Amino acid sequence: MKKLMIAAVIGALSTTMLSVATDAAAQPATTTKPAAKAVAKRPQPRRLIKRKENPAKEAKVDPVPEGAEKWACKDGLAFEMKGDMKRDQIVTVHWANKNYNLPREATTTGADRFHDAATGMDLVVIPTKAMLFQDKDSSRLADECKTMAMMQGAPAPTQSNAINRAN
């Protein structure tokens, strides 16, 4: 009985589909313009928080700290640094129109290292030069950086050089 009932339902559906298909094929073609192809748009990622553009904030330029010394680097790059590396625990480095306050890090090599984990800026000074790094993408931003006095043969103004002169 169940088999007979299933066969009847399948037969009814088959005839219905056949009549619908022939009716659709028999409709006259329209002479108007064909519809333009639907262009599939790429789904745009949804942002949870819409950010309002603020050109004044985005174009913010920090002033060079007063009393900062210029360090000229290879490839025409330069940064300004305010602070005394011999005694200060925090120096201010002005790089790419921003000021970075870099706290001193202890080293075992005798180099002076100033590193801020929040911004990823890292300044390493050895007696012959200074190097500026960016932790976030592991890149060296500036190399072979020297003050005007260093270019004339003086060593870098580091803690280790101050200790060596005192002895």
RODO-2510 file (C-alpha; in nm, 4 decimals, decimal comma):
residues 167
     n   res          X          Y          Z
     1     m     0,0000     0,0000     0,0000
     2     k     0,2822     0,2393     0,0894
     3     k     0,4572     0,1627    -0,2392
     4     l     0,1428     0,2357    -0,4330
     5     m     0,0927     0,5648    -0,2516
     6     i     0,4542     0,6749    -0,3191
     7     a     0,4220     0,5858    -0,6869
     8     a     0,1019     0,7920    -0,7135
     9     v     0,2641     1,0986    -0,5540
    10     i     0,5686     1,0736    -0,7818
    11     g     0,3431     1,0410    -1,0861
    12     a     0,1382     1,3452    -0,9887
    13     l     0,4501     1,5544    -0,9356
    14     s     0,5957     1,4407    -1,2687
    15     t     0,2901     1,5435    -1,4679
    16     t     0,2713     1,8767    -1,2877
    17     m     0,6346     1,9530    -1,3636
    18     l     0,5914     1,8511    -1,7255
    19     s     0,2947     2,0836    -1,7770
    20     v     0,4694     2,3758    -1,6043
    21     a     0,7806     2,3294    -1,8176
    22     t     0,5829     2,3264    -2,1440
    23     d     0,3883     2,6392    -2,0389
    24     a     0,7106     2,8248    -1,9675
    25     a     0,8600     2,7273    -2,3031
    26     a     0,5460     2,8332    -2,4903
    27     q     0,5481     3,1953    -2,3642
    28     p     0,6248     3,4505    -2,6381
    29     a     0,9647     3,6203    -2,6343
    30     t     0,9662     3,9904    -2,5500
    31     t     1,1084     4,2421    -2,7990
    32     t     1,2302     4,4905    -2,5419
    33     k     1,5925     4,5356    -2,4442
    34     p     1,7466     4,2383    -2,2757
    35     a     1,8132     4,2845    -1,9072
    36     a     2,1645     4,3862    -1,8192
    37     k     2,3815     4,1157    -1,6751
    38     a     2,3820     4,1151    -1,3026
    39     v     2,7325     4,1938    -1,1858
    40     a     2,8237     4,0104    -0,8733
    41     k     2,9509     4,2574    -0,6179
    42     r     3,2233     4,1539    -0,3823
    43     p     3,0902     4,1494    -0,0316
    44     q     3,2316     4,4372     0,1669
    45     p     3,3694     4,3518     0,5074
    46     r     3,1468     4,4798     0,7810
    47     r     3,2970     4,7075     1,0377
    48     l     3,1636     4,6885     1,3848
    49     i     3,2577     5,0461     1,4648
    50     k     3,2503     5,3094     1,1959
    51     r     3,5504     5,5360     1,2166
    52     k     3,4896     5,8982     1,1346
    53     e     3,7633     6,0559     0,9310
    54     n     3,9419     6,3379     1,1064
    55     p     4,2095     6,4904     0,8840
    56     a     4,3300     6,7214     1,1618
    57     k     4,4013     6,4269     1,3892
    58     e     4,5497     6,2063     1,1166
    59     a     4,7852     6,4803     0,9989
    60     k     4,9080     6,5520     1,3520
    61     v     5,2715     6,6525     1,3603
    62     d     5,4603     6,6606     1,6887
    63     p     5,7014     6,9524     1,7224
    64     v     6,0717     6,8777     1,7562
    65     p     6,1526     6,8948     2,1292
    66     e     6,3344     7,2118     2,2301
    67     g     6,7040     7,1470     2,2832
    68     a     6,7053     6,8266     2,0746
    69     e     7,0249     6,7267     1,8955
    70     k     7,0155     6,6160     1,5329
    71     w     7,1527     6,2730     1,4414
    72     a     7,2253     6,2436     1,0667
    73     c     7,1969     5,8913     0,9267
    74     k     7,2818     5,6958     0,6155
    75     d     7,0601     5,7406     0,3078
    76     g     6,9789     6,1019     0,4001
    77     l     6,7655     6,0077     0,7026
    78     a     6,7805     6,1880     1,0370
    79     f     6,6175     6,2018     1,3778
    80     e     6,6335     6,4426     1,6685
    81     m     6,6994     6,3302     2,0253
    82     k     6,6459     6,5212     2,3465
    83     g     6,8070     6,3972     2,6623
    84     d     7,1450     6,3112     2,8099
    85     m     7,2292     5,9475     2,7399
    86     k     7,4937     5,9532     3,0145
    87     r     7,2414     6,0066     3,2938
    88     d     6,8773     6,0235     3,1765
    89     q     6,6503     5,7220     3,2137
    90     i     6,4170     5,8418     2,9347
    91     v     6,5134     6,0164     2,6112
    92     t     6,2782     6,1668     2,3544
    93     v     6,3342     6,0703     1,9917
    94     h     6,1605     6,2715     1,7180
    95     w     6,1151     6,0437     1,4154
    96     a     5,8696     6,0731     1,1249
    97     n     5,6939     6,3778     1,2738
    98     k     5,6255     6,1998     1,6040
    99     n     5,7886     6,2131     1,9447
   100     y     5,8706     5,8852     2,1173
   101     n     5,9676     5,8688     2,4853
   102     l     6,2101     5,5782     2,5110
   103     p     6,3053     5,4411     2,8546
   104     r     6,6553     5,3058     2,9143
   105     e     6,7039     4,9275     2,8960
   106     a     6,9851     4,7525     3,0790
   107     t     7,2378     4,5781     2,8519
   108     t     7,5352     4,3520     2,9090
   109     t     7,7230     4,4679     2,5990
   110     g     7,7978     4,8250     2,7052
   111     a     7,5715     4,9718     2,4375
   112     d     7,3063     5,2209     2,5415
   113     r     6,9616     5,0918     2,4528
   114     f     6,6375     5,2853     2,4774
   115     h     6,3275     5,0797     2,4009
   116     d     5,9541     5,1416     2,4280
   117     a     5,7536     4,8185     2,3993
   118     a     5,4244     5,0035     2,3465
   119     t     5,5368     5,1781     2,0276
   120     g     5,8054     4,9284     1,9269
   121     m     6,0706     5,1975     1,8855
   122     d     6,4213     5,0868     1,9784
   123     l     6,7333     5,3063     1,9785
   124     v     7,0720     5,1357     2,0171
   125     v     7,3828     5,3524     2,0529
   126     i     7,7371     5,2141     2,0404
   127     p     8,0548     5,4252     2,0507
   128     t     8,0722     5,4644     1,6711
   129     k     7,7066     5,5020     1,5677
   130     a     7,3375     5,4795     1,6564
   131     m     7,0681     5,2616     1,5013
   132     l     6,6905     5,3073     1,5155
   133     f     6,4699     4,9971     1,4937
   134     q     6,0976     4,9217     1,4753
   135     d     5,9964     4,6044     1,6622
   136     k     5,6566     4,5624     1,4999
   137     d     5,7930     4,4656     1,1591
   138     s     6,1525     4,3904     1,2655
   139     s     6,2997     4,6602     1,0467
   140     r     6,5925     4,8964     1,0841
   141     l     6,4566     5,2441     1,0270
   142     a     6,7887     5,4305     1,0343
   143     d     7,1525     5,3185     1,0429
   144     e     7,4943     5,4825     1,0769
   145     c     7,3449     5,7755     1,2704
   146     k     7,5907     6,0273     1,4138
   147     t     7,5866     6,3670     1,5795
   148     m     7,7951     6,6523     1,4434
   149     a     8,0612     6,5863     1,7112
   150     m     8,0749     6,2163     1,6178
   151     m     8,1309     6,3067     1,2531
   152     q     8,4396     6,4993     1,3650
   153     g     8,5805     6,1960     1,5469
   154     a     8,4321     6,2121     1,8974
   155     p     8,2735     5,8946     2,0421
   156     a     7,8997     5,8710     2,1059
   157     p     7,7768     6,0388     2,4254
   158     t     7,6930     5,7089     2,5980
   159     q     7,7109     5,5931     2,9596
   160     s     7,9894     5,3489     2,8826
   161     n     8,2038     5,6191     2,7222
   162     a     8,1483     5,8467     3,0247
   163     i     8,2620     5,5642     3,2581
   164     n     8,5709     5,4919     3,0454
   165     r     8,6796     5,8584     3,0530
   166     a     8,6387     5,8777     3,4315
   167     n     8,8840     5,5875     3,4839
***
